[in-house]
């Protein structure tokens, strides 16, 4: 890395994805890192203004400001990483997959004149024919911008066309996706629409690299925190679905604006999008009804891949840009699960592989012997901090790691802020540690002796609890604790996930011992401690080395599909070949579930 | 015709198209007719309220109210006819052309259930496959309405699908144009968007008959009377083109509402539209820029046929409905000219045929020896009453016919109302009659002796005039007259039209004597007196029997294209094979023009 390179760029070049919401302007403070060996340029005024005094004192720097001055070794706090390093590198490289549906064609058009009275379209078509593209569909919306761009290109009338290969029907056709001034770069937009968060990426369509990325909250949260409450909102408000669609599209347009500004591009240069999300997010974005997702038998309106004009839903890309949405598997196994499987880049489909993404619903796939099963289990929102006494989302101040050493309880909070609550990975660690020290029994009942443990048996239910941080050490002025009821919530959640895994294994007539690879995707899946997850029985104890935490594989899969028709075909094959297993009606499910509730 | 049938229905069944804006409710008073032999049911209260006392006394009736009681012979005033009878009959029959792009398919879909968790789309596709349609493209917008219609169809889940044959690309594909409840009729919408007037038709897509028709003014008139002033409006207002598009689309949606109410249909049953108009109306409707139509070399943005979702421009048809717009030939020879040629149903393309539609611009086609030439000439708005002292549009009270018998001047006004001005056909008659009686010379100068003729030569120009109706006989309290300057305007207009005809003949290296058929289309072309037009030299004197007035052939052509892929192909062939002749740069034009100014 040349001396003078800032660490944000250096990290990007190395395939490490640091959070840089502000695009490296030193404003957002998200790209905190710390040198552990070697040294960096001196802290800038921006860093001194932006970083907390204690962070500065502890040696923390902003990657976008710090410059390389020689060999240096860097510690990256998990909060500064958008997703784990391993996966994103794969997502960015993968040159064998580069097979985009669009290509550019530079050409020169005859000028209009009294001796050439043909329409602008005719002159463009004649230039296309000369360039060996006699049969190109040109949509009305693209034709509408042609006269202005053509006249701006005077006097030489050179244009850059973006041509799309339409492989969706039996016979490939070509259409004009964009008309641009000469020498304009083109990009695609990939978005993972989570129920809670949006992750958006601009991908350079000429080489497949990720040019910019940005994240935001899903604005639909103000209409309901989870999928069920959003469906309820659309059922009780006549234009509810439209409201939810518009709020999402507006946020995406704002994110796109940010991304474009970051790389100095304009929306007309964004010529295709891939949008993934769970079935409900998919349907709300695509303007499909969701009522039937909220009532038995919970079927999707649409399962096949969708391809439609971005302008149809108000997404502001180039005039002819299309949105591709990969297939949904079922009402609760959506396009994001398929994108996750694409992003996971399964090396060998004959290997026995489990891939799951933990959320309010946990979608699980099992590949074995070239067959594929999937299911969704209602793991609930406990790992997102909901229904937990002091639970919170994974935000600054959340206890995300916990260890018990004798009488001492060591906690680590996100951003090293004073504790304000406990997030999913913290609860997981807590229960695993309590179990390890015999402070809860296999049923989840608190027991034994510890200074932080209070056992109160009263009428009206147990009030036993374990204090993680005492009032004097928290930011909220009271103890942060885990109660018997919290442990129950986690028991239900981990049992649901484990039962999902076991049900798929039983469908395939194999056992956990047969699993070669166990992939854990998504934000919680990235930050959870695998040993804790195994210790509480959420994941089978098949050896730590078989597990991989693959980060936001859905986002990576969306980017892969943006630049690869092969990956889209793969997505469509997955949806056709998968055996969807409905747990509610599965005979093995209930027995397995009861058996999974206990802690090992 | 059975006794008791009302005359409006009887006329429709006979292929005679009476104006019935109100849909036969007895409100609009447009369908006035008069029995000349036999009798009708007694006048209704509605007729007594609606008809003027003198009309009632003269035996006039409303066709929608009067019922057949026995054999009867009916006189139909031209104002009660939407277009001449001959053409519309042809437009309605033509069973050899019935080859619509859409067909219906009735099928039954498996219901969703816990034992069938497939998406609604999957269950529909499986029903399609069972019905031998395994490969059907289904657009997002159609999928969006599927869940609701499917659940409405419970418990038998029978649907009527409308499938579209897409023949636009090399390989025909099929797509789903609409999903409807079982046993629903389907219609198409055809519209001729004139600069001044809109004519809309609903066509039954299962048999090709016209189910309903309605007309309205083009609301864009409030932004500019002619094409040039509307282009100027879009140039001077940032959202001007959008404003003009919206105003037109709103009017079309209102017309559609009327039409649907008339036949008790819903918008989801209208599954395709054909819209024709001159190049400017075409571009404004389709959201294409028009600036380049207003400045040399006046080229169209688009010349090929367009096919796009109706919802893209806000036209409220079925969710998957497309709009077809036939090709434009040039900036001033538009899709409506091609529609007119289709509507004219040229029997034998090797016959030498002239076909023209007179307006502010007059578009002319010449077919000779299997070749085709076309041009547009700036005939100006004189025939629409503009730039004429007492000129007016062809509305009630306009003098539309005139004869001079010695000292007497006989006039006929539209709707027999007291005269308020003179419209195009009246001016034409006036000049022809003045010329026949030697009251104007070949240069257009008023001369000779007549009680109505005033010759005043003054400084500042001639003030000679001929009085058509004296103040005591008009509704405006003053004389209605034609002046030397008015005659000049008509000279310029008729010379432009004749020169256009002669230029095309000279391109084909033939003379007027070679013409086999001379077709005159459009509203003015329908009401003008052919003898008058020939007498003033606007049309060549090749024998009255070679002329045919074919009414609103553009509307008829639009309807033909709605139900016939062959006619669309024919339209596209015309646009590819036509030789467009630009008069402005044509060497023969100016000489011919000077020679055409004089009266024969």
Interface residues (C-beta under 8 A of the other chain):
Chain A: X112 X113 X114 X115 X116 X117 X118 X119 X120 X121 X122 X125 X135 X137 X138 X139 X140 X141 X143 X144 X146 X147 X148 X151 X168 X169 X170 X171 X173 X286 X287 X288 X289 X291 X292 X296 X297 X298 X299 X300 X301 X302 X303 X304 X306 X308 X312 X328 X330 X331 X580 X582 X584 X585
Chain B: X112 X113 X114 X115 X116 X117 X118 X119 X120 X121 X122 X125 X135 X137 X138 X139 X140 X141 X143 X144 X146 X147 X148 X151 X168 X169 X170 X171 X173 X286 X287 X288 X289 X291 X292 X296 X297 X298 X299 X300 X301 X302 X303 X304 X306 X308 X312 X328 X330 X331 X580 X582 X584 X585
